[in-house]
Amino acid sequence: MFLLQVEGTREWRTGQLCDENSEINAQLPVKILTDFEEQDRWVLQPGDMLYIPPAFAHWGTALSDCLTVSVGFRAPAHSDLISDFGHFLASKVSDFNRYADPELANRSSAPHEIRPEDIVRLQTILHDYADNAALLTNWFGQYMTQPKYDDQAVETGDWAVEEFISHWRANPIYRNASSRLAYTDTVLFVDGQAMVTDLTPEQLNSLCDGDVFTHAAYAESEPMQKVLWSLINLGAVFFEG
């Protein structure tokens, strides 16, 4: 994370690298170490910024009335990825696809035993889904673009195509700062949804990277106009005022 000092002064101390075995005070609602091992310390003045690497302990103390802005960049945990992918699969896989063991050997002598071949059969089922690149791409694009800041969301619209184009000619379209976009060769992912498009990779990159879209810039691109019309109805872009 990045700690930006806006007003006043604050002392920051950095400590040890932590992991799942680090002892946490279970009596507190936030993750506070029971043993902080100081490594370095800094005093931040207005305009100073301190970078804290992932998993490093840190401890801040206000030295005066102050305001610090914490900007965090958090990668998803493996547990979150596995859990969400599992839910995604559950919504896509037919209930008619069931575990089967047609070559099951006679087990009358040990009917309760789970054998290695049972685990291999289960691994094969899981590998079939994990090795499906198209399925993984579809899930990953939707997962990574899920909205994170609902309080900044723009209301979805109900623009007819003709009305949208007419209004766009006189008014630029602005990107919703809270929307998250990503793409593959033919699919645009927007706020957790997948949208198949006719845009080129260059156009998709320009769309994901842009902040303002004027009609003049895309007057000759019907695919881009179609996508922006869809995005304004999703709330990913908007007209000001």
NUKOL-469428 format. One record per atom (N, C-alpha, C, O, CB): x, y, z. Coordinates in steps of 0.1 Angstrom, whole numbers, padded with zeros to 4 digits, always signed. Atoms other than C-alpha are relative to their C-alpha. Glycine has a CB too. Layout:
<pazas>
XYZ
...
</pazas>
This chain:
<pazas>
+0008-0012+0000
+0000+0000+0000
+0009+0012+0000
+0021+0012+0004
-0009+0000+0012
-0007-0013+0000
+0010+0037-0004
-0007+0009+0010
-0019+0010+0010
-0001+0006-0014
+0006-0009-0011
+0005+0060+0026
+0004+0014-0003
+0016+0018-0002
+0006-0004+0014
-0003-0014+0004
+0002+0096+0015
-0004+0009+0012
-0016+0009+0016
-0008+0003-0013
+0003-0009-0011
+0004+0123+0042
-0006+0013-0006
+0001+0019-0014
+0013+0003+0008
+0007-0012+0005
-0021+0151+0035
+0002+0012+0009
+0005+0023+0005
-0015-0003-0002
-0001-0010-0010
-0020+0171+0067
+0007-0005+0012
+0007-0017+0015
-0014+0006+0004
-0006+0003-0012
+0000+0172+0099
+0012-0010-0002
+0017-0012-0013
-0010-0006+0010
-0011+0010+0001
+0027+0146+0107
-0004-0013+0007
-0011-0013+0017
+0013+0006+0007
+0003+0013-0005
+0026+0109+0114
+0013-0008-0001
+0020-0008-0011
-0012-0007-0007
-0011+0009+0000
+0053+0085+0124
-0004-0014-0004
-0014-0020+0002
+0007+0000+0014
+0003+0014+0004
+0053+0051+0107
+0012-0009+0003
+0024-0005+0000
-0003+0000-0015
-0010+0010-0002
+0072+0021+0118
-0003-0013-0008
-0015-0017-0008
+0001-0003+0016
+0002+0013+0007
+0077-0010+0097
+0006-0011+0007
+0017-0010+0013
+0005+0001-0015
-0004+0011-0007
+0081-0044+0111
+0003-0012-0009
+0008-0011-0020
-0010-0004+0010
-0003+0012+0007
+0085-0080+0101
-0009-0004-0011
-0020+0001-0012
+0001-0012+0011
+0009+0006+0011
+0072-0099+0071
-0009-0010+0007
-0005-0019+0014
+0009-0007-0011
+0010+0009-0006
+0040-0117+0081
-0005-0011-0009
-0004-0009-0021
-0012+0009+0006
+0006+0010+0008
+0023-0148+0070
-0012-0006+0008
-0015-0001+0019
+0009-0012-0004
+0011+0006-0007
-0006-0171+0081
+0003-0005+0013
-0005-0008+0021
-0006-0011-0009
-0005+0004-0013
+0015-0182+0110
+0002+0011+0011
+0005+0008+0022
+0012-0009-0001
-0002-0011-0009
+0019-0148+0125
-0011+0001+0011
-0022+0000+0007
+0001+0014-0008
+0010-0001-0011
+0002-0144+0159
-0007+0013+0000
-0001+0024+0000
+0007-0002+0013
+0009-0012+0001
-0028-0120+0158
-0007+0000+0014
-0011-0010+0019
-0009-0001-0012
+0008-0002-0012
-0046-0106+0189
-0014-0003-0004
-0021+0005-0010
+0002+0015+0005
+0014+0005+0003
-0079-0125+0187
-0010+0009+0006
-0022+0007+0003
-0001-0014+0004
+0010-0008-0007
-0096-0100+0210
-0004+0013-0008
-0013+0020-0004
+0005+0004+0014
+0003-0012+0008
-0095-0072+0184
-0006-0002-0013
-0004-0013-0019
+0013+0008-0002
+0007+0002+0013
-0117-0067+0153
+0009+0001-0012
+0005-0003-0023
-0012+0009-0001
-0010-0002+0011
-0087-0058+0131
+0012-0009+0003
+0014-0013+0014
+0003+0015-0002
-0012+0009-0002
-0055-0078+0125
+0012+0008+0006
+0019+0016-0001
+0004-0005-0014
-0011-0006-0008
-0031-0066+0152
+0009-0011+0005
+0005-0020+0012
-0005+0009+0011
-0010+0010-0004
+0001-0085+0158
+0002+0000+0015
+0001+0011+0021
+0013+0002-0007
-0003+0000-0014
+0008-0097+0193
+0014+0004+0003
+0018+0008+0014
-0003-0014+0006
-0014-0003-0002
+0045-0091+0188
+0005+0008-0013
+0006+0002-0024
+0009-0013+0002
-0005-0008+0012
+0057-0062+0165
+0015+0002+0001
+0020+0007+0011
-0007+0014+0000
-0015+0000+0000
+0094-0064+0156
+0004+0012-0010
+0005+0010-0022
+0006-0013-0005
-0003-0012+0007
+0104-0029+0145
+0013-0002-0008
+0023-0007-0003
+0001+0012+0009
-0012+0000+0009
+0128-0027+0115
+0005+0014-0004
+0017+0017-0004
-0003-0008-0013
-0003-0014+0004
+0126+0010+0104
-0011+0009+0004
-0022+0004+0008
+0002+0001-0016
+0011-0010-0003
+0107+0042+0111
+0003+0013-0008
+0014+0016-0011
+0000+0003+0015
-0001-0013+0008
+0099+0074+0092
-0011+0009+0006
-0021+0005+0011
-0003-0003-0015
+0010-0011-0003
+0081+0107+0100
-0004+0006-0013
+0004+0012-0020
+0006+0010+0011
+0005-0006+0012
+0059+0118+0072
-0006+0014+0002
-0014+0016+0011
-0011-0009-0006
+0005-0014+0000
+0052+0155+0065
-0010+0001-0012
-0010-0008-0020
+0012+0010-0002
+0009-0002+0011
+0025+0168+0042
+0007-0001-0014
+0017+0006-0016
-0008+0013+0001
-0006+0002+0013
+0032+0156+0007
+0009-0012-0001
+0013-0017-0012
+0008+0012-0005
-0009+0012-0001
+0054+0127+0018
-0009-0013-0003
-0021-0013+0000
+0007-0002+0013
+0007+0013+0002
+0044+0091+0007
+0010-0011+0003
+0021-0011+0000
-0005-0001-0014
-0008+0012-0004
+0056+0058+0021
-0006-0012-0006
-0019-0014-0005
+0001-0001+0016
+0005+0012+0006
+0053+0025+0003
+0003-0012+0010
+0014-0013+0015
+0007-0003-0013
-0001+0012-0008
+0046-0006+0024
-0002-0013-0009
-0013-0015-0014
-0011+0000+0012
+0002+0012+0008
+0053-0039+0006
-0010-0010+0005
-0013-0009+0017
+0014-0007-0002
+0010+0009-0005
+0028-0067+0008
+0005-0008+0011
+0016-0013+0012
-0004-0009-0012
-0002+0009-0012
+0026-0086+0041
+0010+0005+0010
+0014-0002+0019
+0005-0014-0005
-0009-0005-0010
+0049-0063+0060
-0008+0007+0011
-0017+0015+0008
+0010+0010-0007
+0006-0006-0011
+0038-0052+0094
+0003+0015+0001
+0014+0019-0003
+0004-0006+0014
-0003-0015-0001
+0034-0014+0099
-0009+0006+0011
-0020+0000+0015
-0003+0007-0013
+0006-0005-0012
+0024+0008+0128
+0001+0016-0001
+0012+0021-0001
+0006-0005+0013
+0000-0015+0002
+0014+0045+0125
-0005+0007+0013
-0014+0002+0020
-0009+0004-0011
+0003-0008-0012
+0013+0071+0153
-0001+0015-0004
+0009+0020-0009
+0010-0002+0012
+0002-0014+0004
-0001+0106+0148
+0009+0009+0010
+0008+0007+0022
-0014+0004+0001
-0008-0010-0009
+0024+0133+0161
-0007+0013+0001
-0002+0021+0009
+0014+0001-0006
+0008-0012+0000
-0001+0160+0155
-0014-0003-0006
-0016-0014-0011
+0007+0013-0007
+0013+0002+0007
-0037+0165+0142
+0004-0002-0015
+0011+0006-0021
-0009+0012+0001
-0005+0003+0014
-0032+0148+0108
-0010-0008-0008
-0020-0013-0002
+0013-0007+0001
+0009+0007+0009
-0048+0132+0078
+0010-0008-0009
+0018-0002-0016
-0009+0009-0008
-0008+0009+0009
-0032+0102+0060
-0009-0008-0009
-0019-0013-0005
+0009-0010+0008
+0008+0008+0010
-0046+0086+0028
+0007-0013-0003
+0019-0013-0007
-0003+0009-0013
-0006+0013+0003
-0040+0049+0024
-0006-0005-0013
-0018-0007-0015
-0004-0010+0012
+0003+0005+0013
-0040+0037-0012
+0004-0015-0001
+0016-0017-0002
+0006+0009-0011
-0004+0014+0000
-0041-0001-0013
-0002-0007-0014
-0012-0004-0021
-0008-0007+0010
+0001+0009+0012
-0035-0025-0042
+0000-0014+0005
+0011-0019+0008
+0011+0004-0010
+0001+0013-0006
-0047-0059-0031
-0003-0010-0011
-0013-0010-0017
-0011+0000+0010
+0002+0011+0009
-0043-0090-0052
-0009-0010+0006
-0009-0012+0018
+0014-0007-0004
+0010+0010-0006
-0070-0117-0048
+0008-0011+0006
+0018-0016+0001
-0010-0005-0011
-0006+0012-0007
-0062-0145-0024
-0003-0012-0008
-0014-0013-0015
-0005-0001+0014
+0003+0013+0006
-0060-0180-0038
-0013-0006+0004
-0021-0011-0004
+0011-0010+0002
+0013+0005-0005
-0089-0189-0016
-0012+0007-0007
-0022+0000-0009
-0001+0001+0015
+0011-0007+0007
-0110-0162-0032
-0002-0004-0014
-0013-0006-0019
+0003+0015+0000
+0001+0004+0014
-0101-0173-0067
-0007-0014-0001
-0015-0016-0010
+0014-0001-0006
+0005+0013+0001
-0109-0209-0060
-0015+0000+0003
-0023-0007-0003
+0007-0010+0010
+0014+0000-0004
-0142-0201-0042
-0009+0006-0011
-0019+0001-0014
-0001+0009+0012
+0008-0006+0011
-0154-0178-0070
-0001-0008-0012
-0012-0009-0018
+0005+0014-0003
+0000+0008+0012
-0144-0201-0098
-0010-0012+0003
-0017-0016-0007
+0014-0005-0003
+0009+0011-0003
-0163-0229-0080
-0015+0004-0002
-0023-0003-0007
+0002-0005+0014
+0014-0005+0001
-0195-0208-0078
-0003+0002-0015
-0014+0000-0020
-0002+0014+0007
+0002-0002+0014
-0190-0199-0115
-0003-0013-0007
-0012-0014-0015
+0012+0007-0006
+0002+0013+0006
-0187-0235-0125
-0014-0006+0004
-0021-0012-0005
+0011-0010+0005
+0013+0005-0005
-0218-0244-0104
-0011+0006-0008
-0022-0001-0010
-0002+0003+0015
+0010-0006+0008
-0238-0220-0125
+0000-0004-0015
-0009-0001-0022
+0001+0015+0001
-0001+0004+0014
-0225-0233-0158
-0001-0015-0003
-0005-0018-0014
+0014+0005-0005
-0001+0014+0002
-0222-0270-0154
-0014-0007+0002
-0020-0004+0012
+0010-0007+0009
+0013+0007-0001
-0253-0292-0160
+0000-0009+0011
+0009-0016+0014
-0003-0007-0013
+0002+0010-0011
-0267-0312-0131
+0000-0014-0005
+0002-0024+0002
-0013+0003+0007
-0001+0013+0006
-0267-0341-0156
+0014-0006+0000
+0016-0018-0003
-0007+0000-0013
-0014+0004-0001
-0229-0342-0154
+0003-0005+0014
+0004+0003+0023
+0010+0011-0005
-0001+0006-0014
-0224-0366-0125
+0013-0009+0001
+0017-0015-0009
-0012-0007+0004
-0012+0009-0002
-0195-0385-0110
-0005-0014-0004
-0016-0019+0000
+0004+0000+0015
+0003+0013+0004
-0194-0420-0125
+0013-0009+0002
+0024-0004+0000
-0006-0001-0014
-0011+0009-0001
-0173-0451-0119
-0003-0014-0007
-0005-0023+0000
+0004-0002+0015
+0004+0012+0007
-0182-0477-0146
+0009-0012+0002
+0005-0023+0000
-0002+0003-0014
-0010+0011-0001
-0150-0497-0140
+0003-0003+0015
+0013-0008+0018
+0013+0004-0007
-0002+0003-0014
-0155-0500-0103
+0002-0014+0003
-0005-0023-0001
-0012+0006+0008
-0003+0014-0004
-0139-0531-0089
-0009-0005+0011
-0014+0003+0019
+0015-0002+0004
+0007+0006-0010
-0156-0555-0066
+0006+0004+0014
+0018+0002+0016
-0001-0015-0001
-0005-0005-0012
-0153-0540-0031
-0008-0006+0012
-0008-0001+0023
-0001+0015+0001
+0008+0006-0011
-0174-0564-0010
+0008-0002+0012
+0002-0003+0023
-0006-0013-0005
-0009+0002-0012
-0144-0570+0013
+0003+0012+0007
+0006+0012+0019
+0012-0007-0005
-0003-0013-0007
-0139-0533+0020
-0008+0011-0006
-0003+0019-0013
+0016+0003-0001
+0009-0010+0007
-0169-0513+0009
+0001+0014+0004
-0003+0023-0003
-0014-0004+0002
-0001-0014-0005
-0160-0482+0029
+0014+0006-0004
+0016+0018-0001
-0002+0000+0015
-0013-0005+0004
-0125-0478+0015
+0000+0009-0012
-0006+0007-0022
+0010-0012-0003
-0002-0009+0011
-0116-0448-0006
+0014-0003-0006
+0024-0002+0001
+0000+0015+0004
-0012+0005+0006
-0089-0461-0030
+0006+0011-0009
+0000+0021-0013
-0003-0012-0009
-0008-0010+0008
-0062-0442-0050
-0007+0002-0014
-0007+0014-0019
+0014-0005-0003
+0006-0002+0013
-0081-0448-0083
-0013+0008+0001
-0016+0015-0009
-0004-0014-0006
+0011-0009-0002
-0111-0430-0068
+0004+0014-0001
-0002+0023-0007
-0007-0003+0013
-0005-0014-0001
-0090-0399-0062
+0005+0004-0014
+0003+0015-0019
+0012+0001+0009
-0004-0003+0014
-0075-0402-0098
-0012+0004-0008
-0012+0013-0016
+0007-0012-0006
+0013-0002+0008
-0111-0403-0112
-0005+0015+0003
-0009+0022-0005
-0010-0010+0003
+0004-0014-0004
-0119-0371-0092
+0009+0010-0005
+0004+0021-0010
-0001+0000+0016
-0010-0009+0005
-0087-0354-0102
-0003+0003-0015
-0001+0014-0020
+0014-0005+0002
+0003-0002+0015
-0096-0360-0139
-0012+0009-0002
-0012+0017-0011
-0003-0014-0006
+0012-0009+0001
-0130-0343-0134
+0004+0014+0002
+0001+0023-0006
-0011-0004+0010
-0004-0013-0003
-0114-0313-0118
+0010+0006-0011
+0009+0018-0014
+0006+0001+0014
-0009-0004+0010
-0086-0311-0143
-0007+0004-0013
-0003+0013-0020
+0011-0011-0003
+0007-0003+0012
-0110-0312-0172
-0006+0015+0000
-0006+0022-0010
-0012-0009-0002
+0005-0014-0001
-0125-0279-0160
+0011+0010+0001
+0011+0021-0005
-0010+0002+0013
-0011-0009-0002
-0093-0263-0149
+0008+0002-0013
+0015+0012-0015
+0009-0005+0011
-0007+0000+0013
-0077-0271-0183
-0008+0006-0011
-0003+0008-0022
+0005-0014-0004
+0008-0006+0010
-0105-0255-0202
+0003+0015+0000
-0003+0023+0007
-0016-0002+0003
-0004-0014+0000
-0089-0222-0212
-0011+0010-0003
-0011+0021+0003
+0011+0002-0011
+0012-0009+0003
-0121-0207-0227
-0008+0003+0012
-0013+0014+0015
-0008-0006-0012
+0008-0001-0012
-0140-0214-0195
+0007+0009+0010
+0000+0018+0016
-0003-0014+0006
-0007-0008-0010
-0113-0199-0173
+0001+0014-0004
+0000+0023+0004
+0015-0006+0001
-0001-0014+0005
-0109-0168-0195
-0014+0007+0002
-0014+0018+0007
+0003+0000-0015
+0013-0006-0002
-0147-0162-0194
-0002+0004+0015
-0007+0015+0018
-0011-0009-0005
+0001-0003-0014
-0147-0165-0156
+0009+0011+0005
+0005+0020+0012
+0002-0013+0008
-0010-0009-0005
-0115-0146-0150
-0003+0015-0004
-0002+0024+0004
+0014-0004-0004
+0004-0013+0005
-0126-0116-0171
-0011+0006+0008
-0011+0018+0012
-0003+0000-0014
+0012-0005-0008
-0159-0113-0152
+0004+0002+0015
+0000+0012+0021
-0011-0010-0001
-0005-0001-0014
-0142-0119-0118
+0008+0013+0002
+0006+0020+0012
+0008-0012+0004
-0009-0011-0002
-0115-0093-0123
-0007+0014-0002
-0001+0024+0001
+0012-0002-0008
+0007-0013+0003
-0140-0066-0135
-0012+0002+0009
-0019+0012+0007
-0004+0001-0014
+0012-0002-0009
-0166-0070-0107
+0002+0014+0007
+0013+0017+0012
-0001-0011+0010
-0001-0013-0006
-0174-0035-0093
+0005-0001+0015
+0001-0010+0022
-0013+0007+0000
-0005+0000-0013
-0155-0027-0061
-0005+0012+0008
-0005+0012+0021
+0015+0001+0000
+0005-0012-0007
-0170+0007-0053
-0014+0004-0004
-0016+0012-0012
+0010+0012-0003
+0014-0002+0003
-0207+0006-0054
-0005+0014+0002
-0015+0018-0004
-0009-0010+0007
+0004-0013-0003
-0210+0040-0039
+0002+0010-0011
-0003+0021-0011
+0006+0005+0013
-0003-0008+0011
-0196+0055-0071
-0008-0004-0013
-0006+0002-0023
+0015+0001-0003
+0007+0005+0012
-0219+0036-0094
-0009+0010-0007
-0015+0018+0000
-0008-0012+0004
+0009-0008+0008
-0238+0054-0122
-0012-0008-0003
-0011-0020-0006
+0007+0006-0013
+0012+0007+0002
-0274+0045-0127
+0000-0005-0015
+0004+0002-0024
-0012+0009+0002
+0001+0006+0013
-0280+0022-0157
-0011+0008-0008
-0020+0014-0002
-0004-0015+0000
+0009-0008+0008
-0299+0038-0186
-0009-0009-0008
-0009-0021-0007
+0007+0009-0009
+0009+0007+0009
-0325+0029-0211
-0001+0008-0013
-0012+0011-0018
-0015-0002+0006
-0001-0009+0012
-0313+0048-0242
-0004-0009-0013
+0002-0020-0014
+0014+0006-0001
+0002+0006+0013
-0327+0039-0276
+0012+0004-0009
+0018+0014-0006
-0014+0005-0007
-0012-0002+0008
-0300+0037-0303
+0000+0014-0006
+0009+0022-0005
+0001-0010-0010
+0001-0012+0007
-0312+0067-0323
+0001+0012+0010
+0007+0022+0007
-0013+0001-0007
-0001-0011-0010
-0317+0089-0291
+0014+0001+0005
+0019+0012+0007
-0010-0003+0011
-0014+0000-0005
-0282+0079-0279
+0009+0007-0010
+0017+0016-0006
+0004-0014+0003
-0009-0006+0010
-0265+0088-0312
-0002+0015-0001
+0007+0023-0002
-0002-0007-0014
+0003-0014+0002
-0283+0121-0315
+0005+0008+0012
+0011+0019+0010
-0016+0002+0000
-0005-0007-0012
-0274+0131-0279
+0015+0000+0000
+0021+0010+0004
-0005-0006+0013
-0015+0002+0000
-0238+0119-0284
+0006+0010-0009
+0018+0015-0007
+0004-0014-0004
-0006-0009+0010
-0232+0142-0314
+0003+0014+0007
+0012+0020+0003
-0010+0002-0012
-0002-0013-0006
-0235+0172-0291
+0006-0001+0014
+0010+0010+0020
-0013+0007+0001
-0005+0001-0014
-0223+0158-0258
+0010-0012+0001
+0007-0023-0003
-0012-0003+0010
-0009+0011-0002
-0192+0138-0250
-0004-0010+0010
-0012-0007+0019
+0014+0005+0004
+0003+0011-0010
-0194+0105-0231
+0012-0001+0009
+0024-0001+0005
-0003-0014-0007
-0011+0001-0010
-0174+0101-0199
+0000-0014+0006
-0010-0020+0008
-0002+0011+0011
-0002+0013-0006
-0160+0070-0184
-0004+0000+0015
+0000+0010+0022
+0015-0005-0001
+0004+0002-0014
-0175+0059-0150
+0013-0004+0007
+0017-0015+0005
-0012-0009+0002
-0013+0003-0007
-0144+0060-0127
-0001-0013+0008
+0009-0019+0011
+0004+0011+0009
+0001+0012-0008
-0158+0031-0107
-0002-0013-0008
-0001-0024-0002
-0012+0001+0010
+0001+0012+0009
-0163+0008-0137
+0013-0006-0003
+0024+0000-0003
-0007+0004-0013
-0012+0008+0003
-0138-0019-0144
-0001-0007-0013
-0011-0014-0015
+0004-0010+0011
+0000+0006+0014
-0130-0030-0180
+0012-0008-0003
+0023-0005+0002
-0002+0011-0010
-0011+0008+0005
-0108-0057-0195
-0005-0007-0013
-0017-0006-0016
+0005-0011+0011
+0004+0006+0013
-0108-0076-0228
+0009-0012-0004
+0021-0013+0001
+0000+0010-0011
-0008+0010+0007
-0096-0106-0248
-0001+0004-0015
-0005+0015-0018
-0004-0015+0003
+0000-0003+0014
-0094-0108-0286
-0014+0005-0005
-0015+0014-0013
+0004-0011-0008
+0013-0003+0005
-0132-0107-0291
-0010+0004+0011
-0022+0007+0008
-0005-0011-0007
+0009-0002-0011
-0147-0102-0256
+0004+0012+0008
+0015+0013+0012
-0001-0013+0008
-0002-0011-0010
-0151-0071-0235
-0007-0003+0013
-0019-0007+0013
-0006+0014-0006
+0006+0003-0013
-0156-0076-0198
-0002+0014+0007
+0007+0022+0008
+0010-0009+0008
+0004-0013-0006
-0175-0048-0181
-0007-0003+0013
-0018-0008+0013
-0009+0008-0009
+0007+0001-0013
-0183-0047-0144
-0006-0014+0003
-0017-0015+0008
-0011+0010+0001
+0004+0014-0003
-0185-0085-0141
-0009-0007-0011
-0014-0018-0009
-0008+0000+0012
+0008+0005+0011
-0203-0090-0174
+0009-0002-0012
+0019+0005-0014
-0012+0008-0004
-0007+0003+0012
-0190-0105-0207
-0008+0005-0012
-0020+0002-0013
+0004-0015-0001
+0007-0005+0012
-0198-0088-0240
+0008-0003-0013
+0019+0002-0014
-0002+0016+0001
-0006+0003+0012
-0189-0102-0274
-0001+0012-0009
-0012+0017-0011
-0006-0013-0007
+0000-0012+0009
-0178-0074-0298
+0007-0003-0013
+0013-0013-0015
+0007+0011+0007
-0007+0001+0013
-0166-0068-0333
+0012+0010+0000
+0018+0012-0011
-0009+0004-0012
-0011-0009-0001
-0139-0044-0321
+0013-0007-0001
+0015-0019+0002
+0000+0008+0013
-0014+0005+0001
-0102-0049-0329
+0006+0001+0014
+0002+0009+0022
+0008+0008-0011
-0007-0001-0013
-0078-0054-0300
+0005+0014+0003
+0005+0019+0014
+0012-0009+0000
-0005-0014-0002
-0065-0018-0306
-0012+0008+0005
-0010+0017+0013
+0005+0005-0013
+0012-0008-0004
-0101-0004-0303
-0004-0004+0014
-0008+0004+0022
-0011-0003-0010
+0003+0004-0013
-0107-0025-0272
+0009+0006+0010
+0005+0010+0021
+0000-0015+0001
-0010-0007-0009
-0075-0012-0256
-0003+0015+0002
-0003+0020+0013
+0014-0002-0005
+0004-0015+0000
-0085+0024-0265
-0012+0002+0009
-0013+0012+0016
-0002+0005-0014
+0012-0001-0008
-0119+0018-0250
+0002-0001+0015
-0003+0007+0023
-0010-0010-0005
-0003+0003-0014
-0106+0004-0217
+0009+0011+0006
+0008+0013+0018
+0007-0013+0001
-0010-0010-0005
-0079+0031-0215
-0006+0015+0000
+0000+0024+0006
+0012-0001-0008
+0005-0013+0002
-0101+0061-0224
-0008+0006+0011
-0014-0002+0019
-0008+0001-0012
+0008-0007-0010
-0118+0087-0202
-0012+0008-0006
-0022+0009+0000
+0009+0009+0008
+0010-0008+0007
-0137+0108-0227
-0002-0005-0015
+0008-0008-0021
+0003+0015+0000
+0003+0006+0014
-0154+0096-0260
-0009+0010-0007
-0020+0012-0003
-0006-0014+0001
+0008-0009+0008
-0166+0121-0286
-0005-0007-0012
+0001-0017-0017
+0009+0012-0004
+0006+0006+0012
-0189+0112-0315
+0009+0002-0012
+0010-0007-0021
-0014+0006-0002
-0008-0003+0012
-0165+0128-0340
+0011-0010-0001
+0015-0014-0012
+0006+0014+0001
-0011+0009+0000
-0137+0104-0330
-0004-0014-0005
+0004-0022-0010
+0006-0001+0013
+0005+0014+0003
-0159+0073-0337
-0012+0001-0010
-0019-0009-0010
-0004-0007+0013
+0011-0002+0009
-0183+0086-0363
+0000-0011-0011
-0011-0015-0017
+0000+0014-0007
-0001+0010+0010
-0170+0060-0388
+0001-0014+0005
+0002-0023-0003
+0012+0003-0009
-0001+0013-0006
-0169+0031-0364
-0014-0005+0006
-0017-0001+0017
+0011+0000+0010
+0013+0004-0005
-0203+0015-0361
+0001-0010+0011
-0007-0010+0021
-0008-0007-0011
-0001+0009-0012
-0190-0013-0338
+0003+0007+0013
-0002+0003+0023
+0012-0010-0003
-0003-0008-0012
-0176+0013-0314
-0013+0007+0005
-0015+0008+0017
+0011+0010-0002
+0013-0007-0004
-0209+0032-0314
-0009-0010+0007
-0016-0007+0017
-0007+0006-0012
+0009+0010-0006
-0228+0000-0307
+0005-0004+0014
-0003-0006+0023
+0000-0013-0009
-0005+0003-0013
-0205-0009-0278
-0002+0011+0010
-0007+0008+0021
+0015-0003-0001
+0002-0012-0009
-0207+0026-0262
-0014+0001+0003
-0018+0005+0014
+0006+0013-0006
+0015+0000-0003
-0245+0024-0265
-0003-0010+0010
-0011-0007+0020
-0008-0002-0013
+0002+0010-0010
-0244-0008-0246
+0006+0004+0014
+0000+0002+0024
+0006-0014-0004
-0007-0004-0013
-0220+0006-0220
-0008+0011+0007
-0008+0011+0020
+0014+0005-0003
+0007-0011-0007
-0241+0037-0213
-0013-0006+0006
-0017-0001+0016
-0004+0011-0010
+0012+0006-0006
-0271+0015-0207
+0004-0009+0012
-0005-0012+0021
-0008-0008-0010
-0005+0008-0011
-0250-0006-0183
+0005+0010+0012
+0007+0005+0023
+0012-0009-0004
-0005-0009-0010
-0238+0026-0164
+0015+0001+0000
+0021+0007+0009
-0005-0004+0013
-0015-0001+0000
-0201+0021-0174
+0005+0013-0005
+0016+0017-0002
+0005-0012-0008
-0003-0013+0005
-0201+0054-0192
-0013+0009+0001
-0023+0003+0004
+0005+0000-0015
+0012-0008-0002
-0224+0084-0190
+0002+0014-0007
+0013+0018-0010
-0002+0002+0015
+0000-0013+0004
-0234+0118-0203
+0000+0009+0012
-0007+0006+0022
-0012+0003-0009
+0000-0009-0012
-0226+0147-0179
-0012+0009-0001
-0016+0014-0011
+0013+0008+0000
+0012-0009-0001
-0256+0167-0167
-0013-0007-0004
-0023+0000-0003
+0002+0012-0009
</pazas>
